[in-house]
Amino acid sequence: MGSRLSFIAGSLFVIVIMNSCQTKQLFEQSTIYPDHHWASKQANEYQFSITDTAAAYKVFFVIRHHNAYHYKNIWLQLNTTSPNDSVSKQSLNLNLADDEKGWLGTGMDDIYDQRIPISVEPVHFKKGVYKFTLQHTMREDPLDNILSTGIRVEKVKP
């Protein structure tokens, strides 16, 4: 019985070590707002270096907010600068809550985290550095009860 338990424990240890040694295929950068206010004039920049052009990627808007956030959505202006310096501009209206479920992210106490896909389909990037510039376009300025916002770029598993 003892040797079998040791074998199981050893096997679990090896599995955990092997999984932890795999490189994570994502990039994430966030801006923290110490006073929990995001001014509309504050344009946050995030840079990611893409080396694997064969892979597809998903891009997410990440947000951490208080339960006291006043809206079910957030309007954003996202500008993406590719390695050849061309700029793509997107106006986004992202849902944070609905009437049935409430907040759509995960929460603990009165703080909620959300990762919201920016595009439906995965995208292929060219090799090089991409710059994402993000700012809110909500009527409330500054936007209250926002703890942090950012961009996440995640490689899609084949």
C-alpha positions in Angstrom: 0.0 0.0 0.0 2.8 2.4 0.9 4.8 1.9 -2.3 1.6 2.4 -4.4 0.9 5.7 -2.6 4.5 6.8 -3.1 4.2 5.9 -6.8 1.0 8.0 -7.2 2.5 10.9 -5.3 5.7 10.7 -7.4 3.7 10.6 -10.6 1.6 13.6 -9.6 4.8 15.5 -8.8 6.3 14.8 -12.3 3.1 15.9 -14.0 3.0 19.1 -12.0 6.6 19.8 -12.8 6.2 19.1 -16.5 3.1 21.4 -16.8 4.8 24.2 -14.9 7.8 24.1 -17.2 5.8 24.8 -20.3 6.0 28.4 -21.5 2.9 30.4 -21.3 1.8 31.6 -24.7 0.4 34.9 -23.7 1.3 38.5 -23.1 -0.6 40.7 -20.7 0.0 44.3 -19.6 -2.2 46.5 -17.4 -2.4 50.0 -16.0 -3.4 50.3 -12.3 -5.4 53.3 -11.2 -4.5 54.0 -7.6 -7.5 56.4 -7.0 -9.9 54.0 -8.9 -10.5 56.7 -11.6 -9.7 56.5 -15.3 -9.6 59.9 -17.1 -10.7 59.8 -20.7 -7.6 61.8 -21.7 -5.3 59.0 -20.3 -4.4 56.9 -23.3 -2.6 53.7 -22.1 0.0 52.1 -24.4 1.0 48.5 -24.4 3.6 46.8 -26.6 3.9 43.2 -27.6 6.6 41.5 -29.7 5.2 38.8 -32.0 7.7 36.2 -33.2 5.5 33.2 -34.1 3.7 34.3 -37.3 2.2 30.8 -37.9 0.1 31.0 -34.7 -3.3 32.6 -34.4 -3.9 35.0 -31.4 -6.9 36.2 -29.5 -6.8 39.8 -28.1 -8.7 40.6 -24.9 -9.6 43.7 -23.0 -8.9 43.1 -19.3 -10.6 45.1 -16.6 -10.8 45.0 -12.8 -13.6 47.1 -11.3 -15.6 47.6 -8.2 -19.2 46.3 -7.9 -20.1 50.1 -7.6 -19.2 50.7 -11.3 -22.1 52.6 -12.7 -22.7 50.9 -16.1 -23.3 47.5 -17.7 -20.8 48.3 -20.5 -17.7 50.3 -21.4 -17.0 52.2 -24.6 -13.3 52.1 -25.7 -11.1 53.5 -28.4 -8.5 51.0 -29.4 -5.7 51.9 -31.8 -3.4 49.1 -33.0 -0.1 50.1 -34.6 1.5 47.2 -36.6 5.2 46.8 -37.2 4.9 48.7 -40.5 3.5 51.7 -38.6 0.0 51.4 -40.1 -2.7 52.2 -37.5 -6.0 50.4 -37.1 -8.7 52.2 -35.1 -11.6 50.5 -33.4 -14.5 51.9 -31.3 -15.6 49.1 -29.0 -18.8 48.8 -26.9 -18.0 45.9 -24.5 -20.6 44.4 -22.1 -19.6 43.9 -18.5 -23.0 42.8 -17.1 -26.4 41.7 -18.1 -29.8 41.7 -16.4 -29.9 37.9 -16.0 -26.4 37.1 -14.6 -25.2 40.5 -13.3 -21.4 41.0 -13.7 -20.1 38.6 -16.4 -16.6 38.3 -14.9 -15.3 36.6 -11.8 -15.6 38.3 -8.5 -14.5 38.2 -4.9 -16.2 40.5 -2.4 -16.9 43.7 -4.4 -14.1 43.4 -7.0 -14.6 41.9 -10.4 -12.1 40.7 -13.1 -13.0 40.3 -16.7 -11.3 39.3 -19.9 -13.4 40.3 -22.8 -12.5 39.2 -26.4 -12.0 42.2 -28.7 -12.5 40.2 -31.9 -14.7 37.1 -32.5 -12.1 35.3 -34.7 -8.5 34.7 -33.8 -6.0 37.0 -35.7 -2.7 36.3 -37.4 0.0 38.9 -36.7 3.1 39.8 -38.7 6.5 39.5 -37.0 7.5 42.5 -35.0 6.3 44.9 -32.3 2.7 45.8 -32.0 1.5 48.8 -30.0 -2.0 49.0 -28.6 -3.3 52.3 -27.3 -6.4 52.2 -25.2 -8.7 54.9 -23.8 -12.3 55.0 -22.7 -14.9 57.2 -24.4 -17.6 57.1 -21.7 -19.6 60.2 -20.8 -18.5 60.0 -17.2 -15.1 61.5 -16.9 -13.2 60.4 -15.0 -14.7 56.9 -15.0 -15.1 55.9 -11.4 -14.6 52.5 -9.7 -12.0 51.2 -12.2 -9.0 49.5 -10.5 -7.1 48.5 -13.7 -7.4 48.0 -17.4 -5.2 46.4 -20.0 -4.6 44.2 -23.0 -4.1 40.5 -23.2 -2.7 38.7 -26.3 -3.0 34.9 -26.1 -1.9 32.3 -28.5 -4.7 30.0 -29.7 -4.0 26.4 -29.0 -4.0 24.3 -32.2 
